[in-house]
Amino acid sequence: MTNPNDLLTRIETARLWSHFHKDWLLQIRQTLREQLPGEYRVFVESDTVLIAPESGEAAGTVLPDVAVTYSERPPATTPGTQSGRATAAVIEADVPCDLEVHYSLVIRRAPEPFVVAVAELLSPSNKGGGNRLDEQQHLRKRDESLNAGVSLLEIDPLLGGRRELPEPLARLADDERIAWTSTFDTGRRQDRGWGWNPPDAPPTLDWRIDAGQQVLIDLARTLSDAAAFNDWERLAASV
């Protein structure tokens, strides 16, 4: 694979992220599975989101196929009937939209069914690339995980869109691509962040998913494996 950052840019520019997203996430799942003891289960979970543009676009006004009007001098009417001019207009608008599937990794520890960790690989719509609805849904989901004490990993290798980060990690927004974790231990939360810019290679992340259980995620290697799986260099170049 050539420069991994260049490949990420080409995939994002070609609007292929929703397809590449799952390939990369599955490689991350594989590296997690290789390191975690058997009592941990790693699931790929998905949400389907309707992506539509922001409101405020002009709507078309369409007259009905049949409009009934009276003549200039309407005939005499009986009580209870209507007279005068009858017109109507129907407001219709065609709004382009897409269905996008978002995937995340959810780690559970047996025998308890509770989630102990979640890994998110962001999509453009998570960052306001379609409308605010999915961005707000993503942020609510993130807050719910943090408030529940779930260990969180968020990877944002996208150049476009808005970034909202925990206050201690706000400076990460200055880097082109970022990843961060939030973990819990003995009544406190620890946030850690990584940022990289060309010509830096994607980093290796150390992530504590549970008390005493830490994993390493080599973003460069998992990205390379994902790119090779479906020859993403050729696919991105052909668009």
Protein Blocks (a to p, Z undefined) as FASTA:
>chain_A
ZZfklmmmmmmmnopmmmmmmmmmmmmmmmmmmmpcfkbccddddddddddddehiacdd
dddfbdcdddfbdcdddehiaedjdddddddddddddddddddddddddfbfbdfbdcdd
ddfklnopmbmmlmmmmmmmmmmmmmnopacddddfbfgdcddddfklmmmmmpmbdcdd
dddeehiacddddddddfbdcddddddfbghiacdddfklmmmmmmmmnopmlmmmmZZ
